[in-house]
Amino acid sequence: MTLYDYIEGIKNKRIGVIGVGVSNTPLIEKLLERGCNVTACDKRTSEQLGEDYTRLSEMGAKFNLGGDYLENLDFDIVFRTPGLMPFDPHLEAVKARGGIVTSEMEVFFSLCPCRIISVTGSDGKTTTTTIISELLKAQGYTVHLGGNIGRPLLCDVDNMTKDDFAVLELSSFQLHSMSCKPDVAVITNISPNHLDKHKDYQDYIDAKSFIFLAQDAENRLVLNHENEFSAYYREKAKSEIAYFSRICELANGVYSDDKYIYRVNKGVKSVVMAIEDIKLPGTHNLENYMAAFAATDGLVGDSVCVDVARSFNGVEHRLERVRELNGVVYINDSIGTSPSRTAAGLHALKTKPILIAGGYDKHIPFDSLGDEICLNVKKLYLTGATAEKISSAVKASKYYSEDFPMIIMDDFKKTVLAASEAAEAGDIVLLSPACAAFDKFKNFMERGKYFKQIVMEL
């Protein structure tokens, strides 16, 4: 079925699209272009939506806006925004009335004509997804990068061919209760995250499993051999399992020793590359590459793996070197939205940085981050809604010393400027918040860009 066929089939339905954002705006436009009856639902007002409201209104959209935008969702089909969980009572009411609750991504899976590689996890999924995309492109494939990264792909589906690849980063929000069957699924790791949105930690763990539950023996599931939840996923999977590991030699998958990365396929082992050839620093990036190599085994040759690893500079906002000024290096790690991701960034640096952290409270513990900060940070600047919680975790650490420099400030820009003023030649000023950005910014990308702007204006 094509996208055209799908839309023709729902043309006479009452359609509600929740969220006039990056994921759903192209979908709203496509539905309106085909003459569908569409109501756009968003907590923002028409004034806040601005040009989007004017444009969509002129195209024929109806609107349900403001604080009660989820009330009376009297539609035959509802496309949810990723941030609105399927168990929300308003969506449950839609299903109880016989309506269908779906998403842009779920429909994409049902219509996509090409092979799909999907990546999820608590940390590393953006870099791993991008590496997979770079590997396939370097091998000569046409690649469509999307999901939680890149652009929404549903409206492009009719331009894809069976020989292409769709490479998707998928969040727990997108995956929860979704029907999907990627050719290759990757779970980089699992640690507490987004507990402000999920019912509990188990709900978060189980949401990730939707990336592979519909797979069969012809599909592949790539798991982190060292992650505590991989055994749980393995028991639920019907797909072929490939692991990646930094610790032990594997019978099937990708592993490393002190010097080399190896691929093992059905007992046949080959050396892929030397670890030192990976341009991106840090153990976490070694794991990202091993996950990507396992996902593309049989599709991408070893020489291409080496070329990409030697040349790929990483993704924006992930340990991104912004500039060096007066001997001080400024690094943007705004994508560090969890304690484990910030810890990985700290381990990747050879010098203890001046760290800027804090942000939106996802209700996840900072205990382990307190230890990491005491051991691996020269000076700490905290800002945002979680500043006090992180400060308490640092003070509770067994490694804490009362002379450890820790400053709490409310204003983000003033915090960056204060960290810069405290820095001396040879220092690193690192933005790695360990938190989401929603307390002060739309997303981590906006936060990272603002940090870079401040730094470039110094």
C-alpha positions as CSV (number, residue, x, y, z in Angstrom):
1,M,0.0,0.0,0.0
2,T,1.2,3.5,-0.8
3,L,0.8,6.6,1.3
4,Y,-1.7,7.8,-1.3
5,D,-3.8,4.6,-0.9
6,Y,-3.6,4.9,2.9
7,I,-4.9,8.5,2.9
8,E,-7.6,7.7,0.4
9,G,-8.8,5.0,2.8
10,I,-9.2,7.4,5.7
11,K,-10.4,10.4,3.7
12,N,-14.0,10.1,5.1
13,K,-12.8,9.7,8.7
14,R,-12.7,12.4,11.4
15,I,-9.0,12.7,12.1
16,G,-7.4,14.3,15.1
17,V,-3.7,15.0,15.2
18,I,-2.2,15.8,18.6
19,G,0.8,18.1,18.6
20,V,1.6,20.7,15.9
21,G,5.3,19.9,16.1
22,V,8.2,18.5,14.1
23,S,6.7,15.0,13.8
24,N,3.2,15.8,13.0
25,T,3.1,19.1,11.0
26,P,4.1,17.5,7.7
27,L,1.5,14.8,8.3
28,I,-1.2,17.4,8.9
29,E,-0.2,19.2,5.7
30,K,-0.3,16.0,3.7
31,L,-3.7,15.0,5.0
32,L,-5.1,18.5,4.3
33,E,-3.7,18.5,0.8
34,R,-5.7,15.3,0.1
35,G,-8.9,16.8,1.4
36,C,-9.1,15.1,4.8
37,N,-11.1,16.3,7.7
38,V,-8.3,17.2,10.2
39,T,-8.4,18.8,13.6
40,A,-5.0,19.8,15.0
41,C,-4.9,19.6,18.8
42,D,-2.2,21.5,20.7
43,K,-1.8,23.0,24.2
44,R,-0.5,26.2,22.7
45,T,-2.7,29.1,21.6
46,S,-3.2,30.3,18.0
47,E,-0.8,33.2,18.8
48,Q,1.8,30.8,20.1
49,L,1.5,28.6,17.0
50,G,2.0,31.7,14.9
51,E,2.7,31.0,11.2
52,D,1.8,27.3,11.6
53,Y,-1.7,28.3,12.7
54,T,-2.2,30.7,9.8
55,R,-0.8,28.3,7.2
56,L,-2.7,25.2,8.4
57,S,-5.9,27.2,8.9
58,E,-5.7,28.5,5.3
59,M,-5.3,24.9,4.2
60,G,-8.6,23.9,5.9
61,A,-7.5,22.6,9.3
62,K,-9.7,22.9,12.4
63,F,-8.2,23.4,15.8
64,N,-8.6,22.4,19.4
65,L,-6.1,24.6,21.3
66,G,-5.2,25.6,24.8
67,G,-5.1,23.9,28.2
68,D,-8.1,21.6,27.5
69,Y,-6.9,20.5,24.1
70,L,-7.2,16.8,25.0
71,E,-10.8,17.0,26.1
72,N,-13.5,15.6,23.9
73,L,-11.2,13.8,21.3
74,D,-14.3,12.7,19.3
75,F,-12.4,11.4,16.3
76,D,-12.3,8.1,14.3
77,I,-8.5,8.2,14.1
78,V,-6.1,10.0,16.5
79,F,-2.4,10.5,15.6
80,R,-0.7,11.0,19.0
81,T,2.5,13.1,19.5
82,P,5.4,11.0,20.8
83,G,5.3,12.8,24.2
84,L,1.7,11.7,24.9
85,M,1.8,8.2,26.2
86,P,-0.8,5.6,24.8
87,F,-2.1,5.0,28.3
88,D,-3.2,8.6,28.8
89,P,-6.9,8.5,29.9
90,H,-7.9,10.8,27.0
91,L,-6.5,8.3,24.5
92,E,-7.9,5.4,26.4
93,A,-11.3,7.1,26.0
94,V,-10.8,7.3,22.2
95,K,-10.2,3.6,22.0
96,A,-13.1,2.8,24.3
97,R,-15.4,4.6,21.8
98,G,-14.0,2.4,19.0
99,G,-11.5,5.0,17.7
100,I,-8.0,4.2,16.5
101,V,-5.0,5.6,18.2
102,T,-1.8,5.5,16.1
103,S,1.2,7.7,15.2
104,E,3.2,9.0,12.3
105,M,5.9,6.4,13.0
106,E,3.5,3.5,13.3
107,V,1.9,4.2,10.0
108,F,5.4,4.7,8.4
109,F,6.3,1.1,9.5
110,S,3.1,-0.2,7.9
111,L,3.9,1.5,4.6
112,C,7.7,1.6,4.3
113,P,8.8,-0.4,1.2
114,C,12.5,-0.6,2.2
115,R,14.6,-2.4,4.8
116,I,14.5,-0.8,8.2
117,I,17.2,-0.7,10.9
118,S,15.8,0.8,14.2
119,V,17.8,1.8,17.3
120,T,16.7,2.5,20.8
121,G,18.3,2.6,24.3
122,S,18.8,5.0,27.2
123,D,22.2,6.3,25.9
124,G,24.0,6.3,22.6
125,K,21.1,5.8,20.3
126,T,21.6,9.1,18.4
127,T,25.3,8.4,17.7
128,T,24.7,4.7,16.9
129,T,21.8,5.6,14.5
130,T,24.0,8.1,12.8
131,I,27.0,5.8,12.5
132,I,24.7,3.1,11.0
133,S,23.5,5.6,8.5
134,E,27.0,6.8,7.6
135,L,28.2,3.2,7.2
136,L,25.4,2.3,4.8
137,K,25.8,5.5,2.8
138,A,29.5,4.9,2.5
139,Q,28.8,1.4,1.2
140,G,26.6,2.9,-1.5
141,Y,23.1,2.5,-0.3
142,T,20.4,5.2,-0.4
143,V,19.6,5.9,3.3
144,H,16.6,7.7,4.9
145,L,17.5,8.9,8.4
146,G,14.5,9.6,10.7
147,G,12.5,8.9,13.7
148,N,13.7,10.7,16.8
149,I,16.5,12.1,14.7
150,G,16.5,13.8,11.3
151,R,13.1,14.4,9.7
152,P,9.7,12.7,9.8
153,L,9.7,10.1,7.0
154,L,6.1,9.2,6.5
155,C,5.5,11.8,3.8
156,D,8.5,10.6,1.9
157,V,7.5,6.9,1.9
158,D,6.3,6.9,-1.7
159,N,9.7,8.0,-3.0
160,M,11.5,5.1,-1.3
161,T,12.5,1.9,-3.1
162,K,12.9,-1.7,-1.8
163,D,16.7,-1.4,-2.2
164,D,16.9,1.6,0.2
165,F,17.4,1.6,3.9
166,A,15.4,3.5,6.5
167,V,17.5,4.1,9.7
168,L,15.5,5.1,12.6
169,E,16.2,6.3,16.1
170,L,13.2,5.4,18.3
171,S,12.4,6.7,21.8
172,S,10.4,4.9,24.5
173,F,7.7,7.4,23.8
174,Q,7.5,6.4,20.1
175,L,7.8,2.7,20.8
176,H,5.3,2.3,23.6
177,S,2.5,0.0,22.4
178,M,3.5,0.4,18.8
179,S,3.4,-2.3,16.2
180,C,6.6,-2.4,14.2
181,K,8.9,-5.0,12.7
182,P,12.3,-3.7,11.7
183,D,14.7,-5.9,9.8
184,V,17.3,-5.1,12.4
185,A,16.6,-3.8,15.9
186,V,19.3,-2.4,18.2
187,I,19.0,-1.8,22.0
188,T,22.2,0.1,23.0
189,N,21.6,-0.1,26.8
190,I,19.0,0.4,29.4
191,S,19.2,2.6,32.5
192,P,16.6,4.8,34.4
193,N,15.2,7.5,32.1
194,H,12.0,9.4,31.5
195,L,10.4,8.2,34.7
196,D,8.3,11.4,34.7
197,K,6.4,10.0,31.7
198,H,6.3,6.2,32.3
199,K,4.2,4.5,34.9
200,D,7.3,3.1,36.5
201,Y,10.8,1.8,35.5
202,Q,9.4,-1.5,34.4
203,D,7.0,0.3,32.0
204,Y,10.0,2.1,30.5
205,I,12.0,-1.2,30.1
206,D,9.0,-2.9,28.5
207,A,8.4,0.0,26.1
208,K,11.8,-0.6,24.6
209,S,10.9,-4.2,23.8
210,F,8.3,-3.1,21.2
211,I,11.2,-2.5,18.9
212,F,11.6,-6.3,18.5
213,L,8.4,-8.0,19.7
214,A,7.0,-8.4,16.2
215,Q,10.2,-9.7,14.7
216,D,10.7,-13.3,13.6
217,A,13.6,-15.6,13.0
218,E,14.5,-13.8,9.8
219,N,15.2,-10.6,11.6
220,R,18.1,-9.5,13.9
221,L,18.1,-8.1,17.4
222,V,21.4,-6.5,18.5
223,L,21.9,-6.4,22.3
224,N,24.5,-5.1,24.7
225,H,26.1,-8.2,26.3
226,E,27.0,-6.3,29.4
227,N,23.6,-4.7,30.1
228,E,21.6,-6.2,32.8
229,F,18.3,-6.2,30.8
230,S,19.6,-7.9,27.7
231,A,18.8,-11.4,29.1
232,Y,15.2,-10.2,29.7
233,Y,14.9,-9.1,26.1
234,R,16.5,-12.2,24.8
235,E,13.9,-14.4,26.5
236,K,11.1,-12.4,24.8
237,A,12.7,-12.3,21.3
238,K,11.9,-14.6,18.4
239,S,14.6,-13.0,16.2
240,E,18.3,-13.9,15.7
241,I,20.4,-12.4,18.5
242,A,23.7,-10.7,17.9
243,Y,25.6,-9.2,20.9
244,F,28.3,-6.6,21.2
245,S,30.7,-6.7,24.1
246,R,33.9,-5.0,25.4
247,I,34.3,-7.7,28.0
248,C,34.3,-11.2,26.4
249,E,34.7,-13.0,23.2
250,L,31.4,-13.8,21.5
251,A,30.1,-16.7,19.3
252,N,28.0,-14.3,17.3
253,G,28.2,-10.5,17.1
254,V,30.9,-7.9,17.7
255,Y,33.5,-7.7,20.5
256,S,36.7,-6.0,21.3
257,D,39.9,-6.7,23.2
258,D,42.5,-4.1,24.2
259,K,43.5,-3.4,20.6
260,Y,41.0,-4.6,18.0
261,I,37.3,-4.9,17.1
262,Y,36.2,-8.3,15.9
263,R,33.1,-9.5,14.0
264,V,31.9,-13.1,14.5
265,N,29.3,-14.6,12.2
266,K,28.3,-18.2,12.7
267,G,31.6,-19.0,14.3
268,V,33.8,-17.3,11.7
269,K,35.8,-14.5,13.2
270,S,37.4,-11.5,11.4
271,V,39.3,-8.4,12.6
272,V,37.3,-5.3,11.6
273,M,39.7,-2.6,12.7
274,A,42.0,-1.3,15.4
275,I,40.3,0.6,18.2
276,E,42.7,3.4,17.9
277,D,41.4,4.2,14.5
278,I,38.1,5.4,15.9
279,K,38.1,9.2,15.7
280,L,35.5,9.7,18.4
281,P,36.8,9.5,22.0
282,G,35.5,7.4,24.8
283,T,34.5,3.9,25.7
284,H,30.9,4.7,25.0
285,N,31.8,5.5,21.3
286,L,33.6,2.2,21.1
287,E,30.3,0.5,22.1
288,N,28.4,2.7,19.7
289,Y,30.6,1.5,16.8
290,M,30.4,-2.2,17.9
291,A,26.6,-1.9,18.0
292,A,26.6,-0.3,14.5
293,F,28.9,-3.0,13.1
294,A,26.7,-5.7,14.5
295,A,23.6,-4.1,12.9
296,T,25.3,-3.8,9.5
297,D,27.1,-7.2,9.4
298,G,26.6,-8.6,5.9
299,L,25.8,-5.2,4.5
300,V,28.9,-3.2,5.1
301,G,32.5,-4.3,4.4
302,D,35.4,-4.0,6.9
303,S,37.2,-1.4,4.8
304,V,34.2,0.9,4.8
305,C,33.9,0.4,8.6
306,V,37.5,1.6,9.0
307,D,37.0,4.6,6.6
308,V,33.9,5.8,8.5
309,A,35.5,5.4,11.9
310,R,38.5,7.3,10.9
311,S,36.6,10.2,9.4
312,F,33.2,10.6,11.3
313,N,33.3,13.7,13.6
314,G,30.2,12.8,15.6
315,V,26.8,14.3,15.9
316,E,26.0,17.9,16.9
317,H,25.5,18.5,20.6
318,R,27.4,15.2,21.5
319,L,30.8,16.1,23.0
320,E,31.0,18.7,20.2
321,R,34.1,20.9,20.4
322,V,32.7,24.5,20.0
323,R,35.9,26.5,20.2
324,E,39.2,27.2,22.1
325,L,39.6,30.6,23.5
326,N,42.6,31.8,25.6
327,G,43.6,28.2,26.1
328,V,40.2,27.1,27.3
329,V,38.3,24.4,25.3
330,Y,34.4,24.6,25.3
331,I,32.5,21.4,24.6
332,N,28.8,21.1,23.9
333,D,27.3,17.9,25.2
334,S,23.7,19.1,25.5
335,I,22.5,15.7,24.3
336,G,23.7,14.4,27.7
337,T,20.2,14.2,29.1
338,S,20.7,11.4,31.6
339,P,23.2,10.8,34.4
340,S,24.8,7.8,32.6
341,R,25.2,9.8,29.4
342,T,27.0,12.6,31.3
343,A,29.1,10.1,33.1
344,A,30.2,8.6,29.7
345,G,31.1,12.1,28.5
346,L,33.2,12.7,31.6
347,H,35.1,9.4,31.1
348,A,35.8,10.3,27.5
349,L,37.8,13.5,28.5
350,K,41.4,13.3,29.5
351,T,41.1,16.4,31.7
352,K,38.7,17.0,34.6
353,P,36.3,19.7,33.2
354,I,34.4,22.6,34.6
355,L,31.0,21.0,34.3
356,I,27.7,22.9,33.7
357,A,24.8,20.6,34.6
358,G,21.1,20.6,35.6
359,G,17.8,21.0,33.8
360,Y,14.3,19.4,33.6
361,D,13.4,16.8,36.3
362,K,12.7,13.4,34.7
363,H,12.3,11.9,38.2
364,I,15.4,9.7,37.8
365,P,18.0,9.3,40.6
366,F,21.3,11.2,40.6
367,D,23.1,9.1,43.2
368,S,25.7,7.6,40.8
369,L,26.2,11.0,39.1
370,G,27.2,12.4,42.5
371,D,30.1,10.0,42.6
372,E,31.1,10.7,39.0
373,I,31.2,14.4,39.6
374,C,33.3,14.1,42.7
375,L,35.8,11.9,41.0
376,N,35.9,13.5,37.5
377,V,35.0,17.2,37.7
378,K,37.2,20.1,38.6
379,K,34.4,22.6,39.3
380,L,30.6,22.3,39.1
381,Y,28.1,24.9,38.0
382,L,24.4,23.9,38.4
383,T,21.4,25.5,36.9
384,G,17.8,24.6,36.2
385,A,15.1,22.7,38.0
386,T,17.3,19.8,39.2
387,A,20.2,22.0,40.5
388,E,19.4,21.2,44.2
389,K,18.8,17.5,43.5
390,I,22.2,17.2,41.8
391,S,23.8,19.2,44.6
392,S,22.4,16.9,47.2
393,A,23.6,13.8,45.3
394,V,27.1,15.3,45.2
395,K,27.1,16.1,48.9
396,A,25.9,12.6,49.7
397,S,28.7,10.9,47.7
398,K,31.4,9.1,49.8
399,Y,33.9,11.0,47.6
400,Y,32.6,14.4,48.5
401,S,34.9,17.0,50.1
402,E,33.6,20.2,51.6
403,D,36.2,22.2,49.6
404,F,34.8,20.8,46.3
405,P,33.7,24.0,44.3
406,M,30.0,23.9,43.5
407,I,27.9,26.9,42.5
408,I,24.2,27.1,41.9
409,M,22.8,29.8,39.6
410,D,19.4,30.3,38.1
411,D,20.1,32.0,34.8
412,F,21.6,29.7,32.1
413,K,23.6,32.4,30.3
414,K,25.0,33.8,33.5
415,T,26.0,30.3,34.5
416,V,27.9,29.8,31.3
417,L,29.6,33.1,31.7
418,A,30.6,32.4,35.3
419,A,32.1,29.0,34.2
420,S,34.0,30.8,31.5
421,E,35.4,33.4,33.9
422,A,36.5,30.7,36.3
423,A,38.4,28.8,33.6
424,E,42.1,29.0,33.1
425,A,44.3,28.0,30.2
426,G,44.3,24.3,29.9
427,D,40.7,23.9,31.2
428,I,37.7,22.4,29.6
429,V,34.2,24.0,30.0
430,L,31.7,21.2,29.4
431,L,28.0,21.6,29.1
432,S,26.6,18.1,29.9
433,P,23.4,18.6,31.9
434,A,22.4,15.0,32.8
435,C,18.8,16.3,32.4
436,A,16.3,17.1,29.7
437,A,16.0,20.8,28.6
438,F,12.3,21.3,29.0
439,D,12.5,23.5,32.1
440,K,14.0,26.4,30.0
441,F,14.2,25.2,26.4
442,K,12.1,23.4,23.8
443,N,14.7,20.6,23.5
444,F,18.3,19.7,24.0
445,M,19.1,21.1,20.5
446,E,17.9,24.6,21.3
447,R,19.9,24.4,24.6
448,G,23.0,23.3,22.8
449,K,22.7,26.0,20.1
450,Y,22.2,28.7,22.8
451,F,25.3,27.5,24.6
452,K,27.3,27.7,21.4
453,Q,26.0,31.1,20.8
454,I,27.1,32.3,24.2
455,V,30.5,30.7,23.8
456,M,31.1,32.2,20.3
457,E,30.2,35.7,21.7
458,L,32.9,35.5,24.4
